[in-house]
Amino acid sequence: MKVKVLSLLAVFTLFLSSCKDKEATKEGNGGNPFFSVDMQVTTKKTDNFCMYFSEDGTTNFKDNNAIWKGVNGGKEKEIVSFALTDEKIPTHIRLDFGLKQDQDSVVVKNIKVDYYGNSYEFKGSDFFNYFIKDEQFLTKTDVAKGTLTILAKEGVYKTPYYYPTQLTIDKIREITTKK
């Protein structure tokens, strides 16, 4: 009887340690245990940003695949974090920078995309390598500061939204399929 109990205890212990090892491997080198995008930004006024995502290999972004986050506004840089649940793995993302028409400007300093510790990061000045430039939105790039500034156009801040370039699509695929 003792042998059976000890055998079961040994099997159970092995099972638990196996689960812990898998979880540690899944979390990679300390990254988020899900897909996330962190943006370091400054906005003049309080506003809301959004990250849309698709899982079907298209840029068909739907409202039920959107994550909204508030930004405080002011002179201080802040991190705006969009995090998906662990069962969501996007193929494409779109970034929307604010809803308020009286917003003066948004400065993007840095963006980091992470999935279980596999990540890529870029400066705001490199933004248009990763997202498609749209001439309907007025922008200014400062390579020396590494920033992208999204400005009001003719006194009106129209919600700027940016679709992914092929580089972003490839990078997302790379980090979400890495072992």
C-alpha positions as CSV (number, residue, x, y, z in Angstrom):
1,M,0.0,0.0,0.0
2,K,2.8,2.4,0.9
3,V,4.5,1.7,-2.5
4,K,1.3,2.7,-4.3
5,V,0.9,5.9,-2.3
6,L,4.6,6.8,-2.8
7,S,4.3,6.0,-6.5
8,L,1.2,8.2,-6.9
9,L,2.9,10.9,-5.0
10,A,6.0,10.7,-7.2
11,V,3.9,10.8,-10.4
12,F,1.9,13.8,-9.0
13,T,5.1,15.6,-8.1
14,L,6.5,15.0,-11.6
15,F,3.3,16.3,-13.1
16,L,3.4,19.5,-11.1
17,S,7.0,20.2,-11.9
18,S,6.4,19.5,-15.6
19,C,3.6,22.0,-15.6
20,K,5.8,24.6,-13.9
21,D,8.6,24.0,-16.4
22,K,6.1,24.4,-19.3
23,E,4.8,27.6,-17.8
24,A,8.3,29.0,-17.2
25,T,9.2,28.2,-20.8
26,K,5.9,29.7,-22.1
27,E,6.7,33.0,-20.3
28,G,10.1,33.2,-22.0
29,N,12.6,35.6,-20.5
30,G,10.3,37.5,-18.2
31,G,7.9,39.0,-20.8
32,N,4.2,39.3,-20.6
33,P,2.2,36.0,-20.7
34,F,0.1,37.3,-23.6
35,F,0.4,39.6,-26.6
36,S,0.9,43.3,-25.6
37,V,1.8,46.6,-27.0
38,D,3.3,49.3,-24.8
39,M,3.5,52.9,-26.2
40,Q,5.5,55.6,-24.5
41,V,3.6,58.8,-25.4
42,T,2.9,62.4,-24.4
43,T,-0.4,64.0,-25.1
44,K,-1.5,67.6,-24.5
45,K,-4.9,66.7,-23.2
46,T,-6.6,63.7,-21.6
47,D,-7.9,61.3,-24.3
48,N,-8.5,57.7,-25.3
49,F,-6.3,55.5,-27.5
50,C,-7.2,52.2,-29.1
51,M,-5.5,49.2,-30.5
52,Y,-7.6,47.1,-33.0
53,F,-6.4,43.6,-33.9
54,S,-7.4,40.8,-36.2
55,E,-6.6,37.1,-36.0
56,D,-7.6,36.2,-39.5
57,G,-4.7,37.5,-41.5
58,T,-6.6,40.6,-42.7
59,T,-6.9,44.3,-41.9
60,N,-10.6,43.8,-41.3
61,F,-10.7,45.4,-37.8
62,K,-13.9,45.0,-35.9
63,D,-15.2,46.7,-32.7
64,N,-15.2,43.5,-30.7
65,N,-11.4,43.3,-31.3
66,A,-10.5,46.6,-29.9
67,I,-8.9,47.6,-26.6
68,W,-9.3,51.2,-25.4
69,K,-7.0,52.9,-22.9
70,G,-7.2,56.3,-21.4
71,V,-4.2,58.8,-21.5
72,N,-3.8,61.5,-18.9
73,G,-2.5,64.3,-20.9
74,G,0.0,66.9,-19.8
75,K,3.8,67.3,-20.1
76,E,4.8,63.9,-18.6
77,K,5.5,60.8,-20.7
78,E,3.3,57.9,-19.9
79,I,3.1,54.3,-21.0
80,V,-0.2,53.2,-22.6
81,S,-0.4,49.4,-22.4
82,F,-2.7,47.3,-24.6
83,A,-2.8,43.6,-23.5
84,L,-4.7,40.8,-25.0
85,T,-5.8,37.7,-23.1
86,D,-3.7,34.6,-23.6
87,E,-6.0,33.0,-26.1
88,K,-5.9,36.0,-28.5
89,I,-3.0,36.0,-30.9
90,P,-3.2,38.8,-33.5
91,T,-2.0,38.7,-37.1
92,H,-2.5,42.4,-37.6
93,I,-2.8,45.5,-35.4
94,R,-4.0,49.0,-36.0
95,L,-3.2,52.0,-33.7
96,D,-5.6,54.9,-33.1
97,F,-4.3,58.0,-31.3
98,G,-7.1,59.8,-29.6
99,L,-10.7,60.9,-30.1
100,K,-10.8,64.5,-29.0
101,Q,-11.0,67.0,-31.8
102,D,-9.5,69.7,-29.5
103,Q,-6.4,67.5,-28.9
104,D,-3.3,69.6,-29.8
105,S,-0.8,66.8,-30.4
106,V,0.5,63.4,-29.6
107,V,4.2,62.6,-29.3
108,V,5.2,58.9,-29.7
109,K,8.6,58.2,-28.2
110,N,8.7,54.4,-28.2
111,I,6.6,51.3,-29.0
112,K,7.3,47.8,-27.7
113,V,5.4,44.7,-28.9
114,D,5.8,41.6,-26.7
115,Y,4.5,38.0,-26.6
116,Y,5.9,35.7,-23.8
117,G,9.2,37.6,-23.7
118,N,9.7,37.6,-27.5
119,S,9.5,41.2,-28.5
120,Y,10.5,44.0,-30.8
121,E,10.8,47.7,-30.1
122,F,11.2,50.8,-32.1
123,K,11.5,54.6,-31.7
124,G,8.7,57.0,-32.7
125,S,10.9,58.3,-35.4
126,D,10.8,54.8,-37.0
127,F,7.0,54.6,-36.7
128,F,6.4,54.7,-40.5
129,N,8.6,51.7,-41.1
130,Y,6.0,49.7,-39.1
131,F,2.8,51.6,-39.9
132,I,1.5,53.0,-43.1
133,K,1.7,56.8,-43.4
134,D,-1.6,58.5,-44.2
135,E,-1.4,62.0,-45.6
136,Q,-4.7,63.0,-44.2
137,F,-3.0,63.1,-40.8
138,L,-0.3,65.8,-40.2
139,T,2.9,64.4,-38.6
140,K,6.4,65.6,-37.8
141,T,9.3,63.2,-37.3
142,D,12.3,64.2,-35.1
143,V,15.1,61.7,-35.7
144,A,17.4,63.4,-33.2
145,K,14.8,62.9,-30.4
146,G,13.5,59.7,-31.8
147,T,9.9,60.9,-31.8
148,L,6.9,61.1,-34.0
149,T,4.5,64.0,-33.4
150,I,0.9,63.8,-34.6
151,L,-0.5,67.3,-35.0
152,A,-3.9,68.9,-35.5
153,K,-4.4,69.8,-39.2
154,E,-5.9,73.2,-39.9
155,G,-6.8,73.5,-36.2
156,V,-8.7,70.2,-36.1
157,Y,-7.4,67.0,-34.6
158,K,-8.9,64.2,-36.6
159,T,-8.5,60.8,-35.0
160,P,-5.3,59.4,-36.6
161,Y,-5.3,55.7,-37.2
162,Y,-2.5,53.7,-38.7
163,Y,-2.5,50.3,-40.4
164,P,0.4,47.9,-40.2
165,T,3.1,47.6,-42.8
166,Q,4.3,44.2,-44.0
167,L,7.3,44.6,-41.5
168,T,4.8,44.8,-38.6
169,I,2.9,41.8,-39.9
170,D,6.1,39.8,-40.2
171,K,7.4,40.9,-36.8
172,I,4.1,39.9,-35.1
173,R,4.3,36.5,-36.8
174,E,7.9,36.1,-35.8
175,I,7.3,36.8,-32.1
176,T,4.1,34.8,-31.8
177,T,5.6,31.7,-33.4
178,K,9.0,31.7,-31.7
179,K,9.6,28.7,-29.4
